[in-house]
C-alpha cells in the first residue's frame, strides 16, 4: 500500500506556435469532391469553412476537395500543387493533437504500441474535435472512448486511460499542502468525534476493473509487462506540491476517505470502517482502524481539519 | 521607449518551456525576460500556475497566445478574452501578443495557425476584431506575422501590405518574427527584405527568431535547432530600422538544455550590436 510518485518530471509539455511534424505513412491526402456550395463566391466564411473541413478530414477518408477545386481555394507554388500545400496543414492539424494525446497517455501508447495508438488517436480526433482555446482538457474523453472500442482489451485500456487522465487532472487541480500528525496533535480530544476533514482538492479515487496502476508502475520501472487479468482495485491519485502520487487503497481506506470526502465526521467515518470489518476479530479491528486513519494522514490525503 | 506604444525594450528573452522550469527556479539564471505561451496557463488551477507565479515574481514576462483566432469568421470568444486578461493581470505581463491567423471556425479549434485570405473583406473584419480585443484588454495587442504554407487564390494584396494596413487602421502593435518572414518568403517566393521594409517599424514591439526545417520543396516553421545565418541577417536588417526592440528565441522541438538554449538566444547580440 505504499504510495508511488509519478515520475512525470515537471508537467505537461507546452502547446507551442511551432508547426509540429510527425512521421506519417507516405499516404497522401485522399481526394474526394468539393461540396456544391463552394462553386459560389468564396467569401471569408466560405473559405474558412472549406479549408477547415479539408484539413480536419481523417487520413483514411476522402477530403472534400479535388485537384481542380483546390486551385480555386489555394494557389499552387513553384514547387507544390494546391492540394500539396493544403495537405501540409492537414498533417500539422493531426500531428499537434496526436502529440497532445501522446503527452497525456504515454503508458496507453506503450500498451497499444505506437502504430495502434496513433490510429486510436486519429479516430479520437475525428470523434472529439477540440472546441476549447486550451488543449489542457482535450484528452478527457479517452477512457470512455477506449471502453467503446471494439477490441478484447478495451476494459483494461479504458482503466489505464482513466488512471493517466487522473494524473493530468491532479496537475491542474488547485495546490493545497497536506496536514500532518503535528496538526492532529493540536486538536483537543473532545473535538475529535465531530472533526471533519477536507480532502486534498486534487484527490480522485478510481475504482478499476484491472490492476492498471501495477501496470503503470511496472512501465515506469522499466519492467517487462503483459496485459493483466481483470482484478478490481481502487487507486487514489492526488498531488502534494509538485509531486503526483498514486496510492492503491485497501477497502478500509476507501471507506474512510470516501466517507470523509462526503462530509462525514471522523466518528461517522470510523464507524463505517468498523462496520466493514465486522467479520474480523475484535482486537484486529481496533488495530486496523488505527492503521487506516494514520495511513490516510501520512499519505497526505487531507488538506485541513475542520472543527 | 523606442516604439509608439512606449513599451519597454526588455532585451533578449527566451520562450519559457517546461523542460527548463527546474533550472530557472533553482538557479535563477540571468535572463532578461521570458515569453509564456498563454494557453498553457488557462483552464488550470494547479501546478502550471504554481511554476508561473514563481517565475513571474522574478522575471519580466510577456504573454504569447495561439488561440485568439483574430481572423476567424466565428465571434470572438469573450470567455477566453476574460481569462487572458486575468492571466495578464496575474503575471503583470508587459504585453499580450498573438498571430495574424485563424485557428478554427464553426466552434472548433484546430490549434493551428491557419493562413488568412488577404482581401479587403478580411482586412476590415480583422480591424474590427483587433479594436474590440484592445478595448477589452485596455492595452495594445501585438500581432505576429505567421509562417504560412499556402496562399489563397483570391488574395488581393500581399501579407506585408495586409499587416501594415491592419496595424495602422486598428492602431495595434506588431510582433515581427523574422524567421516566419524567411519561411514564408521561401514558401511563396518573395523578397524578405521588401517585407521588412514595408512594415511600420515604430509599431514593432518585439522580434522573434527561431529555427526551422527545410524540406526542399517547402520550409516548415518547426522551431527546431539553432537559428540559421540568413534569419540572423534579417534580424540585423529589421533591428537596424528600429530604435531598439526586444528579441526572443523560440525553441520547441528537441529542446536542448537551458544553457544551450540561452546561449543561442544571446547570439542575437552579434546582430543587433549593443542595443540589447
Interface residues (C-beta under 8 A of the other chain):
Chain A: X9 X10 X11 X12 X13 X14 X15 X16 X17 X18 X19 X20 X21 X42 X43 X44 X45 X47 X48 X49 X51 X52 X55 X56 X71 X72 X73 X74 X75 X77 X78 X79 X80 X82 X84 X85 X86 X88 X89 X92 X93 X96 X97 X129 X130 X131 X132 X133 X134 X135 X136 X137 X170 X171 X172 X173 X174 X175 X202 X239 X242
Chain B: X15 X17 X18 X19 X21 X22 X37 X39 X40 X42 X43 X44 X45 X46 X47 X48 X50 X51 X64 X66 X67 X72 X73 X77 X80 X83 X99 X102 X104 X105 X106 X107 X108 X109 X110 X111 X112 X113 X114 X117 X119 X121 X122 X125 X144 X147 X149 X150 X151 X152 X153 X154 X155 X187 X188 X189 X210 X213 X216 X217 X218 X220 X221 X222 X223 X224 X250 X252 X253
